[in-house]
Structures are given as C-alpha cells and as structure tokens.
C-alpha cells in the first residue's frame, strides 16, 4: 500500500507524462502531494488522456521533448533536481515497430541509455525506475509464468527492443550503479495494461469503446490469444511501492514483474464478452475474416511472486473488474467528456480504498 507521507513534497521526474500510463501516474502522484516534472513527446492521438484530464496543469513542469535528444533530456532532468525518476517514455506498439523498427530501437534502447546517462551524476539517494514490458522475454508460448530470470529476447521488433533495453539496464547497473554512492536503478515489467484514456490503435478495449460508442461492430483478430490483462493502476501501484521499498534498501533485487494472477490471464474473446457486459447499451462483435499480417505472441503469462513476497504487492482487481472500470470510464467520457478528470481521480480513490480493505 502506498504511503502518502513518503510522496508528499517528493520531486519526481517522469518521462512519458503525455501518454496513457504516464497521465494516470501524474494524477496519482500529485494527489499524494508530489511535485512532478513531465518530459515527453506531444500526445499522438485525438482525443488523449493528457488533454481531456488536464495532465499538464497537474505538473510543476510540463516539457515536450524527445528522449532521443540527449542534451535536452539531460538539461530538463538536471534542472529539476529530482528525488525520483520514472522512465515511461517509449515507442509502445508492436504493429508500429514493424512499420518503423529503427525508430523503435532508437527510442526504446538509446532513449533509455540517454536517460541512464542523465541519472548517473545525480545524488546517491535518487531512485530511478525504468519501465520496459512483459514482452522483453523470449516467450516460448507455453503458458507457463515467466519470472524475472527468464531469458530475454523477442521475435518482433518491439519485443526485441524491450529485451535489448533490459540488457542495457543490466549493463549500466553493473558498470555504473553498483557502488553505494550512485543512484538506485531498477527495471519493471508489466502486462497488457488497460484503463480509461488510452486511444492507441490496435488495442482491444480502446477499439471496443470506439466501436460501441458509434454502435458499430467490434472486429477482433485473435479471440483465443491470451494476455496478462491488468488495470493501469495495478502496475503503477507496483512501481510506486518499489520506489518506497528501495528508499534506503539498496540490497533489494533490481528487476521486477508486476502482472495479474494467472487465473486472470484470459483470452481475447472472454475480455470482449466482459467489455460488452460492462457497456450500458447494445454492442456488436465480429471475428476478422483474415489473419493479421504481423506476428504477435499467442500466450503470455508473468510470475509476480517476487513482488508479492518481497514488496507485499498483489493485484487488487480481477480482469473482469478491470474491464468494467475501463468501459465505465469510456462510456462516461463519450457521454460527457468533461467528466474525464473527475472520474480518473475517483477511480484512483476507489483503488486506494480497495488496497486498504484487502
């Protein structure tokens, strides 16, 4: 459970604040009294969580920049003098990685290295969390939960870039962050994150919300594929819990999974059914006639045993509950866009109450 007293007054430098997960993180951190400096490219969808919930207004500093620009990134981070660095910024889409693999590797690998180089001169008390992906693993598609010591890899460019990013983080950890007078760096890997405010292409629930809001059929590609679905607040709670635990505890492991319970790793078809049930109104679904022309893993399961035993972190929402929260957010937005910020803060409060009661 998060400790508000820990976060009150903390200076947090967050890359990717204009993105879906970054926006939710800004709202949660500022609710707890943290001062946030955001560094990110401008939002690349319309609508987007950044604008509809006023993320920039919640930040002490909101800077648009590219993490591939080492000098600009370093200057922004150094000028803010953070206590904590959260690195979310990335090229996050599998499909896009096929269209532009060079951009994907430049952003996800070299962008992360630029961030780590900017962190190197900072105080030993600074904690830096690098967010990668569950797709960083060489996935055998056998349905067995992958733990933090599973082989890294990836068949598609996106997954490979995340595996390469993890290798880079491990190298910098051993080469530059091993001594007690250096910042504390860790990497975190989460599953398929869902929640209100994501409008990226080729993502199941954003596609569902768009279709249902227009009374159009939702066309799904692979109804039998399974994913570690989780509400966006689940991994964020894990990242922030890890920051609290790392404060003064340099001996903790530096690579962590934050995924749903194995029983909540459901096929696409079951998630679509849950989304249809959660939507207040008629819905239509259809299965695509042709297969997608790009490779994506069929089965992916994470083991979060390390986080459960050493951090006390556990998922709070089942996948059906996470889908319900997500579809309620979208339906409220499409009915009245001005409710987006209030509903985002309300769901954060509900999640906090859920964590306290369990």
ChimeraX attribute file (.defattr): number of C-alpha atoms within 10 A of each C-alpha:
attribute: neighborCount
match mode: 1-to-1
recipient: residues
	/A:1	17
	/A:2	17
	/A:3	11
	/A:4	13
	/A:5	11
	/A:6	14
	/A:7	21
	/A:8	15
	/A:9	15
	/A:10	18
	/A:11	20
	/A:12	28
	/A:13	25
	/A:14	28
	/A:15	28
	/A:16	26
	/A:17	33
	/A:18	29
	/A:19	28
	/A:20	22
	/A:21	23
	/A:22	25
	/A:23	26
	/A:24	25
	/A:25	25
	/A:26	25
	/A:27	21
	/A:28	20
	/A:29	21
	/A:30	19
	/A:31	17
	/A:32	18
	/A:33	16
	/A:34	22
	/A:35	22
	/A:36	28
	/A:37	25
	/A:38	29
	/A:39	26
	/A:40	22
	/A:41	18
	/A:42	15
	/A:43	17
	/A:44	11
	/A:45	13
	/A:46	10
	/A:47	14
	/A:48	19
	/A:49	26
	/A:50	23
	/A:51	17
	/A:52	16
	/A:53	23
	/A:54	14
	/A:55	22
	/A:56	19
	/A:57	11
	/A:58	19
	/A:59	21
	/A:60	16
	/A:61	15
	/A:62	18
	/A:63	19
	/A:64	16
	/A:65	17
	/A:66	19
	/A:67	27
	/A:68	19
	/A:69	14
	/A:70	17
	/A:71	11
	/A:72	14
	/A:73	22
	/A:74	17
	/A:75	11
	/A:76	18
	/A:77	22
	/A:78	15
	/A:79	8
	/A:80	15
	/A:81	16
	/A:82	23
	/A:83	18
	/A:84	23
	/A:85	25
	/A:86	24
	/A:87	24
	/A:88	23
	/A:89	26
	/A:90	24
	/A:91	19
	/A:92	19
	/A:93	16
	/A:94	19
	/A:95	19
	/A:96	16
	/A:97	20
	/A:98	15
	/A:99	11
	/A:100	13
	/A:101	19
	/A:102	13
	/A:103	14
	/A:104	26
	/A:105	21
	/A:106	17
	/A:107	23
	/A:108	27
	/A:109	24
	/A:110	20
	/A:111	23
	/A:112	26
	/A:113	20
	/A:114	18
	/A:115	24
	/A:116	24
	/A:117	15
	/A:118	18
	/A:119	24
	/A:120	17
	/A:121	11
	/A:122	18
	/A:123	15
	/A:124	15
	/A:125	18
	/A:126	21
	/A:127	26
	/A:128	25
	/A:129	22
	/A:130	24
	/A:131	23
	/A:132	25
	/A:133	23
	/A:134	27
	/A:135	28
	/A:136	25
	/A:137	25
	/A:138	17
	/A:139	24
	/A:140	14
	/A:141	11
	/A:142	10
	/A:143	15
	/A:144	14
	/A:145	16
	/A:146	19
	/A:147	18
	/A:148	20
	/A:149	9
	/A:150	12
	/A:151	14
	/A:152	20
	/A:153	19
	/A:154	21
	/A:155	16
	/A:156	18
	/A:157	22
	/A:158	26
	/A:159	28
	/A:160	24
	/A:161	29
	/A:162	29
	/A:163	25
	/A:164	21
	/A:165	27
	/A:166	28
	/A:167	16
	/A:168	16
	/A:169	23
	/A:170	18
	/A:171	12
	/A:172	17
	/A:173	19
	/A:174	10
	/A:175	10
	/A:176	14
	/A:177	20
	/A:178	14
	/A:179	13
	/A:180	10
	/A:181	11
	/A:182	19
	/A:183	25
	/A:184	29
	/A:185	26
	/A:186	23
	/A:187	22
	/A:188	21
	/A:189	24
	/A:190	27
	/A:191	24
	/A:192	18
	/A:193	20
	/A:194	25
	/A:195	24
	/A:196	29
	/A:197	25
	/A:198	22
	/A:199	20
	/A:200	19
	/A:201	12
	/A:202	14
	/A:203	14
	/A:204	18
	/A:205	23
	/A:206	21
	/A:207	18
	/A:208	25
	/A:209	26
	/A:210	17
	/A:211	17
	/A:212	24
	/A:213	17
	/A:214	11
	/A:215	13
	/A:216	15
	/A:217	16
	/A:218	22
	/A:219	16
	/A:220	19
	/A:221	18
	/A:222	15
	/A:223	16
	/A:224	13
	/A:225	16
	/A:226	21
	/A:227	22
	/A:228	24
	/A:229	26
	/A:230	29
	/A:231	27
	/A:232	22
	/A:233	24
	/A:234	23
	/A:235	25
	/A:236	18
	/A:237	23
	/A:238	26
	/A:239	26
	/A:240	19
	/A:241	18
	/A:242	24
	/A:243	25
	/A:244	18
	/A:245	14
	/A:246	22
	/A:247	14
	/A:248	12
	/A:249	11
	/A:250	17
	/A:251	8
	/A:252	14
	/A:253	15
	/A:254	18
	/A:255	20
	/A:256	23
	/A:257	25
	/A:258	29
	/A:259	30
	/A:260	28
	/A:261	22
	/A:262	16
	/A:263	10
	/A:264	18
	/A:265	25
	/A:266	19
	/A:267	18
	/A:268	19
	/A:269	18
	/A:270	15
	/A:271	22
	/A:272	20
	/A:273	14
	/A:274	18
	/A:275	26
	/A:276	22
	/A:277	16
	/A:278	18
	/A:279	20
	/A:280	12
	/A:281	11
	/A:282	11
	/A:283	20
	/A:284	13
	/A:285	17
	/A:286	11
	/A:287	14
	/A:288	13
	/A:289	9
	/A:290	7
	/A:291	11
	/A:292	11
	/A:293	7
	/A:294	9
	/A:295	13
	/A:296	15
	/A:297	16
	/A:298	17
	/A:299	19
	/A:300	24
	/A:301	28
	/A:302	26
	/A:303	19
	/A:304	24
	/A:305	20
	/A:306	17
	/A:307	20
	/A:308	15
	/A:309	10
	/A:310	12
	/A:311	17
	/A:312	13
	/A:313	22
	/A:314	22
	/A:315	20
	/A:316	20
	/A:317	20
	/A:318	17
	/A:319	24
	/A:320	22
	/A:321	16
	/A:322	24
	/A:323	28
	/A:324	19
	/A:325	19
	/A:326	25
	/A:327	27
	/A:328	19
	/A:329	20
	/A:330	26
	/A:331	20
	/A:332	15
	/A:333	19
	/A:334	15
	/A:335	10
	/A:336	10
	/A:337	14
	/A:338	13
	/A:339	15
	/A:340	22
	/A:341	18
	/A:342	11
	/A:343	18
	/A:344	21
	/A:345	16
	/A:346	12
	/A:347	16
	/A:348	18
	/A:349	14
	/A:350	12
	/A:351	17
	/A:352	17
	/A:353	11
	/A:354	13
	/A:355	17
	/A:356	10
	/A:357	7
	/A:358	8
